[in-house]
């Protein structure tokens, strides 16, 4: 009986110790994992549009102006009087000339690609970004991911010259050009007036 009484408190103490250990483990598992939460999340790229004088352009067939979000895969088109810039945040920026149509794609891994359908564009890629410009003729250039860089490209094969562009052809009389035509007509008029001048000379005598 004495042996059982001696072992009783020990058993109770062991049970209490075991219960405390279990509670401590549960509390430990319930605490947030600081190491996991400290892992930085990839930065989300949000592209923003800026247009010249806040004039609207066309994005995916719809009107868009300064402040609009440009999603990856967007088709962007400017008119004859408006240029635009797409701010790609940590990736860089894209400057779009008037009379340009292109497709812009980008991702969070630092890839930017511009496919020019017609017109001109300048892609500025920051460090850790690989930029590329393509046309129907293939790649127009790539930047190095480690250094970044600037790419400029145009695809003018299907661009129609503005109607206000001065003509380089001759034109005028017999295709000699406007200036030559005026000179010829001026000289002809002077020659036509010369006989009249001599006919009206009062001192002239019959040769």
Phi and psi in degrees as GROMACS dihedral restraints (atoms count N, CA, C in turn):
[ dihedral_restraints ]
;  ai    aj    ak    al  type     phi  dphi    fc
    3     4     5     6     1   -63.1    20    10
    4     5     6     7     1   -36.6    20    10
    6     7     8     9     1   -66.4    20    10
    7     8     9    10     1   -40.4    20    10
    9    10    11    12     1   -66.2    20    10
   10    11    12    13     1   -38.9    20    10
   12    13    14    15     1   -65.7    20    10
   13    14    15    16     1   -36.1    20    10
   15    16    17    18     1   -68.6    20    10
   16    17    18    19     1   -39.8    20    10
   18    19    20    21     1   -76.0    20    10
   19    20    21    22     1   -20.4    20    10
   21    22    23    24     1   -60.0    20    10
   22    23    24    25     1   -53.3    20    10
   24    25    26    27     1   -62.0    20    10
   25    26    27    28     1   -34.9    20    10
   27    28    29    30     1   -64.4    20    10
   28    29    30    31     1   -41.1    20    10
   30    31    32    33     1   -65.6    20    10
   31    32    33    34     1   -40.9    20    10
   33    34    35    36     1   -64.8    20    10
   34    35    36    37     1   -41.2    20    10
   36    37    38    39     1   -63.8    20    10
   37    38    39    40     1   -39.1    20    10
   39    40    41    42     1   -64.7    20    10
   40    41    42    43     1   -40.9    20    10
   42    43    44    45     1   -64.8    20    10
   43    44    45    46     1   -42.0    20    10
   45    46    47    48     1   -63.5    20    10
   46    47    48    49     1   -41.3    20    10
   48    49    50    51     1   -63.4    20    10
   49    50    51    52     1   -41.6    20    10
   51    52    53    54     1   -64.0    20    10
   52    53    54    55     1   -41.9    20    10
   54    55    56    57     1   -64.4    20    10
   55    56    57    58     1   -40.1    20    10
   57    58    59    60     1   -65.4    20    10
   58    59    60    61     1   -39.1    20    10
   60    61    62    63     1   -63.5    20    10
   61    62    63    64     1   -42.6    20    10
   63    64    65    66     1   -63.3    20    10
   64    65    66    67     1   -41.7    20    10
   66    67    68    69     1   -64.6    20    10
   67    68    69    70     1   -41.6    20    10
   69    70    71    72     1   -61.3    20    10
   70    71    72    73     1   -41.0    20    10
   72    73    74    75     1   -64.4    20    10
   73    74    75    76     1   -40.9    20    10
   75    76    77    78     1   -64.6    20    10
   76    77    78    79     1   -40.6    20    10
   78    79    80    81     1   -64.8    20    10
   79    80    81    82     1   -39.5    20    10
   81    82    83    84     1   -62.7    20    10
   82    83    84    85     1   -41.8    20    10
   84    85    86    87     1   -68.7    20    10
   85    86    87    88     1   -27.9    20    10
   87    88    89    90     1   -76.3    20    10
   88    89    90    91     1   -20.6    20    10
   90    91    92    93     1   -70.8    20    10
   91    92    93    94     1   145.5    20    10
   93    94    95    96     1   -65.5    20    10
   94    95    96    97     1   146.2    20    10
   96    97    98    99     1   -83.8    20    10
   97    98    99   100     1   103.7    20    10
   99   100   101   102     1   -63.8    20    10
  100   101   102   103     1   -34.4    20    10
  102   103   104   105     1   -64.5    20    10
  103   104   105   106     1   -41.6    20    10
  105   106   107   108     1   -67.6    20    10
  106   107   108   109     1   -43.1    20    10
  108   109   110   111     1   -69.3    20    10
  109   110   111   112     1   -23.0    20    10
  111   112   113   114     1   -78.5    20    10
  112   113   114   115     1    -9.7    20    10
  114   115   116   117     1   -69.0    20    10
  115   116   117   118     1   121.9    20    10
  117   118   119   120     1   -69.0    20    10
  118   119   120   121     1   138.2    20    10
  120   121   122   123     1   -84.7    20    10
  121   122   123   124     1   149.0    20    10
  123   124   125   126     1   -62.4    20    10
  124   125   126   127     1   138.6    20    10
  126   127   128   129     1   -73.8    20    10
  127   128   129   130     1   128.7    20    10
  129   130   131   132     1   -79.6    20    10
  130   131   132   133     1   133.1    20    10
  132   133   134   135     1   -89.0    20    10
  133   134   135   136     1   126.1    20    10
  135   136   137   138     1  -121.5    20    10
  136   137   138   139     1   111.0    20    10
  138   139   140   141     1   -87.9    20    10
  139   140   141   142     1   133.5    20    10
  141   142   143   144     1  -121.0    20    10
  142   143   144   145     1   142.7    20    10
  144   145   146   147     1   -98.2    20    10
  145   146   147   148     1   139.8    20    10
  147   148   149   150     1  -130.8    20    10
  148   149   150   151     1   128.6    20    10
  150   151   152   153     1  -114.8    20    10
  151   152   153   154     1   156.0    20    10
  153   154   155   156     1   -66.0    20    10
  154   155   156   157     1   126.7    20    10
  156   157   158   159     1    55.2    20    10
  157   158   159   160     1    26.1    20    10
  159   160   161   162     1    58.5    20    10
  160   161   162   163     1    26.4    20    10
  162   163   164   165     1   -77.4    20    10
  163   164   165   166     1   143.9    20    10
  165   166   167   168     1   -74.5    20    10
  166   167   168   169     1   149.5    20    10
  168   169   170   171     1  -125.7    20    10
  169   170   171   172     1  -173.8    20    10
  171   172   173   174     1  -111.1    20    10
  172   173   174   175     1   127.5    20    10
  174   175   176   177     1  -127.0    20    10
  175   176   177   178     1   117.0    20    10
  177   178   179   180     1    54.4    20    10
  178   179   180   181     1    37.3    20    10
  180   181   182   183     1    82.1    20    10
  181   182   183   184     1     0.8    20    10
  183   184   185   186     1  -117.7    20    10
  184   185   186   187     1   154.5    20    10
  186   187   188   189     1   -72.0    20    10
  187   188   189   190     1   136.3    20    10
  189   190   191   192     1  -145.9    20    10
  190   191   192   193     1   146.5    20    10
  192   193   194   195     1  -136.9    20    10
  193   194   195   196     1  -167.7    20    10
  195   196   197   198     1   -53.5    20    10
  196   197   198   199     1   132.8    20    10
  198   199   200   201     1    98.9    20    10
  199   200   201   202     1   -11.3    20    10
  201   202   203   204     1   -71.0    20    10
  202   203   204   205     1   145.9    20    10
  204   205   206   207     1   -83.1    20    10
  205   206   207   208     1   137.1    20    10
  207   208   209   210     1  -111.6    20    10
  208   209   210   211     1   110.5    20    10
  210   211   212   213     1   -81.6    20    10
  211   212   213   214     1   156.5    20    10
  213   214   215   216     1   -62.3    20    10
  214   215   216   217     1   141.0    20    10
  216   217   218   219     1    88.0    20    10
  217   218   219   220     1     5.8    20    10
  219   220   221   222     1   -73.3    20    10
  220   221   222   223     1   143.0    20    10
  222   223   224   225     1   -97.9    20    10
  223   224   225   226     1   119.8    20    10
  225   226   227   228     1  -114.3    20    10
  226   227   228   229     1   134.6    20    10
  228   229   230   231     1  -138.3    20    10
  229   230   231   232     1   126.8    20    10
  231   232   233   234     1  -105.4    20    10
  232   233   234   235     1   155.6    20    10
  234   235   236   237     1   -94.4    20    10
  235   236   237   238     1  -170.4    20    10
  237   238   239   240     1   -70.0    20    10
  238   239   240   241     1   -21.5    20    10
  240   241   242   243     1  -112.2    20    10
  241   242   243   244     1     3.4    20    10
  243   244   245   246     1  -129.9    20    10
  244   245   246   247     1   130.4    20    10
  246   247   248   249     1  -107.4    20    10
  247   248   249   250     1   167.5    20    10
  249   250   251   252     1  -149.4    20    10
  250   251   252   253     1   158.6    20    10
  252   253   254   255     1  -132.3    20    10
  253   254   255   256     1   134.4    20    10
  255   256   257   258     1  -109.1    20    10
  256   257   258   259     1   116.0    20    10
  258   259   260   261     1   -85.1    20    10
  259   260   261   262     1   116.2    20    10
  261   262   263   264     1   -98.3    20    10
  262   263   264   265     1    20.0    20    10
  264   265   266   267     1    59.9    20    10
  265   266   267   268     1  -124.0    20    10
  267   268   269   270     1   -68.6    20    10
  268   269   270   271     1    -9.8    20    10
  270   271   272   273     1   -89.4    20    10
  271   272   273   274     1   -29.6    20    10
  273   274   275   276     1   137.0    20    10
  274   275   276   277     1  -142.2    20    10
  276   277   278   279     1  -154.5    20    10
  277   278   279   280     1   161.7    20    10
  279   280   281   282     1  -132.1    20    10
  280   281   282   283     1   121.8    20    10
  282   283   284   285     1  -101.4    20    10
  283   284   285   286     1   129.3    20    10
  285   286   287   288     1  -117.6    20    10
  286   287   288   289     1   126.1    20    10
  288   289   290   291     1   -78.5    20    10
  289   290   291   292     1   164.3    20    10
  291   292   293   294     1   -61.0    20    10
  292   293   294   295     1   159.5    20    10
  294   295   296   297     1    55.5    20    10
  295   296   297   298     1    45.1    20    10
  297   298   299   300     1  -126.9    20    10
  298   299   300   301     1   142.1    20    10
  300   301   302   303     1  -132.7    20    10
  301   302   303   304     1   128.9    20    10
  303   304   305   306     1  -152.0    20    10
  304   305   306   307     1   168.6    20    10
  306   307   308   309     1  -120.6    20    10
  307   308   309   310     1   128.4    20    10
  309   310   311   312     1  -113.0    20    10
  310   311   312   313     1   126.7    20    10
  312   313   314   315     1  -128.0    20    10
  313   314   315   316     1   146.3    20    10
  315   316   317   318     1  -157.5    20    10
  316   317   318   319     1   165.4    20    10
  318   319   320   321     1  -148.3    20    10
  319   320   321   322     1   175.9    20    10
  321   322   323   324     1   -77.6    20    10
  322   323   324   325     1    -7.2    20    10
  324   325   326   327     1   -89.4    20    10
  325   326   327   328     1     5.2    20    10
  327   328   329   330     1    88.6    20    10
  328   329   330   331     1    32.9    20    10
  330   331   332   333     1  -115.8    20    10
  331   332   333   334     1   130.5    20    10
  333   334   335   336     1  -131.4    20    10
  334   335   336   337     1   131.2    20    10
  336   337   338   339     1  -134.7    20    10
  337   338   339   340     1   134.0    20    10
  339   340   341   342     1  -121.4    20    10
  340   341   342   343     1   125.3    20    10
  342   343   344   345     1  -111.2    20    10
  343   344   345   346     1   110.7    20    10
  345   346   347   348     1   -85.7    20    10
  346   347   348   349     1   120.6    20    10
  348   349   350   351     1   -82.6    20    10
  349   350   351   352     1   -45.7    20    10
  351   352   353   354     1  -158.7    20    10
  352   353   354   355     1   144.6    20    10
  354   355   356   357     1   107.5    20    10
  355   356   357   358     1  -157.2    20    10
  357   358   359   360     1  -134.3    20    10
  358   359   360   361     1   151.7    20    10
  360   361   362   363     1  -153.9    20    10
  361   362   363   364     1   153.4    20    10
  363   364   365   366     1  -125.0    20    10
  364   365   366   367     1   119.6    20    10
  366   367   368   369     1  -106.4    20    10
  367   368   369   370     1   121.5    20    10
  369   370   371   372     1  -107.5    20    10
  370   371   372   373     1   112.5    20    10
  372   373   374   375     1  -102.8    20    10
  373   374   375   376     1   128.4    20    10
  375   376   377   378     1   -77.8    20    10
  376   377   378   379     1   174.0    20    10
  378   379   380   381     1   -59.9    20    10
  379   380   381   382     1   147.8    20    10
  381   382   383   384     1    69.7    20    10
  382   383   384   385     1    17.1    20    10
  384   385   386   387     1  -125.1    20    10
  385   386   387   388     1   132.5    20    10
  387   388   389   390     1  -104.2    20    10
  388   389   390   391     1   113.2    20    10
  390   391   392   393     1  -102.5    20    10
  391   392   393   394     1   151.4    20    10
  393   394   395   396     1  -149.6    20    10
  394   395   396   397     1   141.4    20    10
  396   397   398   399     1  -120.8    20    10
  397   398   399   400     1   134.0    20    10
  399   400   401   402     1  -124.9    20    10
  400   401   402   403     1   152.9    20    10
  402   403   404   405     1  -129.4    20    10
  403   404   405   406     1  -175.8    20    10
  405   406   407   408     1   -64.5    20    10
  406   407   408   409     1   -19.0    20    10
  408   409   410   411     1   -87.9    20    10
  409   410   411   412     1     0.4    20    10
  411   412   413   414     1   114.6    20    10
  412   413   414   415     1  -164.2    20    10
  414   415   416   417     1   -68.8    20    10
  415   416   417   418     1   134.2    20    10
  417   418   419   420     1  -100.2    20    10
  418   419   420   421     1    -0.2    20    10
  420   421   422   423     1   144.1    20    10
  421   422   423   424     1   157.5    20    10
  423   424   425   426     1  -135.1    20    10
  424   425   426   427     1   152.7    20    10
  426   427   428   429     1  -100.8    20    10
  427   428   429   430     1   157.3    20    10
  429   430   431   432     1   -81.5    20    10
  430   431   432   433     1   134.2    20    10
  432   433   434   435     1   -61.1    20    10
  433   434   435   436     1   -38.8    20    10
  435   436   437   438     1   -69.8    20    10
  436   437   438   439     1   -34.1    20    10
  438   439   440   441     1  -107.3    20    10
  439   440   441   442     1   -19.9    20    10
  441   442   443   444     1    72.5    20    10
  442   443   444   445     1  -158.5    20    10
  444   445   446   447     1   150.0    20    10
  445   446   447   448     1  -176.6    20    10
  447   448   449   450     1  -123.2    20    10
  448   449   450   451     1   132.6    20    10
  450   451   452   453     1  -119.7    20    10
  451   452   453   454     1   134.3    20    10
  453   454   455   456     1  -124.3    20    10
  454   455   456   457     1   133.9    20    10
  456   457   458   459     1  -154.2    20    10
  457   458   459   460     1   148.4    20    10
  459   460   461   462     1  -133.4    20    10
  460   461   462   463     1   149.3    20    10
  462   463   464   465     1  -131.1    20    10
  463   464   465   466     1    84.9    20    10
  465   466   467   468     1   -93.7    20    10
  466   467   468   469     1     9.8    20    10
  468   469   470   471     1   -59.9    20    10
  469   470   471   472     1   -35.7    20    10
  471   472   473   474     1  -106.9    20    10
  472   473   474   475     1    11.4    20    10
  474   475   476   477     1   -76.8    20    10
  475   476   477   478     1   129.4    20    10
  477   478   479   480     1   -89.4    20    10
  478   479   480   481     1   124.6    20    10
  480   481   482   483     1   -60.2    20    10
  481   482   483   484     1   145.2    20    10
  483   484   485   486     1   -60.4    20    10
  484   485   486   487     1   149.6    20    10
  486   487   488   489     1   -68.4    20    10
  487   488   489   490     1   -17.7    20    10
  489   490   491   492     1   -85.5    20    10
  490   491   492   493     1    -2.9    20    10
  492   493   494   495     1   -66.2    20    10
  493   494   495   496     1   128.0    20    10
  495   496   497   498     1   -61.0    20    10
  496   497   498   499     1   141.2    20    10
  498   499   500   501     1   -75.5    20    10
  499   500   501   502     1   139.4    20    10
  501   502   503   504     1   -94.3    20    10
  502   503   504   505     1    -0.6    20    10
  504   505   506   507     1   -77.5    20    10
  505   506   507   508     1   171.7    20    10
  507   508   509   510     1   -68.9    20    10
  508   509   510   511     1   -62.0    20    10
  510   511   512   513     1    66.2    20    10
  511   512   513   514     1  -172.0    20    10
  513   514   515   516     1    70.4    20    10
  514   515   516   517     1  -158.2    20    10
  516   517   518   519     1   -73.0    20    10
  517   518   519   520     1   121.3    20    10
  519   520   521   522     1    56.2    20    10
  520   521   522   523     1    25.9    20    10
  522   523   524   525     1    71.8    20    10
  523   524   525   526     1    20.2    20    10
  525   526   527   528     1   -85.4    20    10
  526   527   528   529     1    -8.2    20    10
  528   529   530   531     1   100.3    20    10
  529   530   531   532     1   155.4    20    10
  531   532   533   534     1   -64.1    20    10
  532   533   534   535     1   -44.5    20    10
  534   535   536   537     1   -63.7    20    10
  535   536   537   538     1   -42.6    20    10
  537   538   539   540     1   -66.3    20    10
  538   539   540   541     1   -37.5    20    10
  540   541   542   543     1   -62.3    20    10
  541   542   543   544     1   -44.1    20    10
  543   544   545   546     1   -62.2    20    10
  544   545   546   547     1   -41.4    20    10
  546   547   548   549     1   -63.3    20    10
  547   548   549   550     1   -41.7    20    10
  549   550   551   552     1   -65.6    20    10
  550   551   552   553     1   -44.3    20    10
  552   553   554   555     1   -66.0    20    10
  553   554   555   556     1   -35.7    20    10
  555   556   557   558     1   -65.6    20    10
  556   557   558   559     1   -44.6    20    10
  558   559   560   561     1   -65.0    20    10
  559   560   561   562     1   -39.1    20    10
  561   562   563   564     1   -64.4    20    10
  562   563   564   565     1   -39.8    20    10
  564   565   566   567     1   -64.7    20    10
  565   566   567   568     1   -39.7    20    10
  567   568   569   570     1   -64.4    20    10
  568   569   570   571     1   -40.5    20    10
  570   571   572   573     1   -66.3    20    10
  571   572   573   574     1   -35.6    20    10
  573   574   575   576     1   -68.9    20    10
  574   575   576   577     1   -30.9    20    10
  576   577   578   579     1   -81.6    20    10
  577   578   579   580     1   -18.2    20    10
  579   580   581   582     1   -61.0    20    10
  580   581   582   583     1   -48.2    20    10
  582   583   584   585     1   -60.3    20    10
  583   584   585   586     1   -37.8    20    10
  585   586   587   588     1   -62.5    20    10
  586   587   588   589     1   -35.5    20    10
  588   589   590   591     1   -64.3    20    10
  589   590   591   592     1   -45.4    20    10
  591   592   593   594     1   -72.1    20    10
  592   593   594   595     1   -31.3    20    10
  594   595   596   597     1   -66.7    20    10
  595   596   597   598     1   -29.6    20    10
  597   598   599   600     1   -89.6    20    10
  598   599   600   601     1     7.5    20    10
  600   601   602   603     1   -76.3    20    10
  601   602   603   604     1   113.5    20    10
  603   604   605   606     1   -69.8    20    10
  604   605   606   607     1   -22.9    20    10
  606   607   608   609     1   -92.3    20    10
  607   608   609   610     1     0.7    20    10
  609   610   611   612     1   -72.9    20    10
  610   611   612   613     1   144.7    20    10
  612   613   614   615     1  -117.0    20    10
  613   614   615   616     1   160.0    20    10
  615   616   617   618     1   -71.5    20    10
  616   617   618   619     1   122.2    20    10
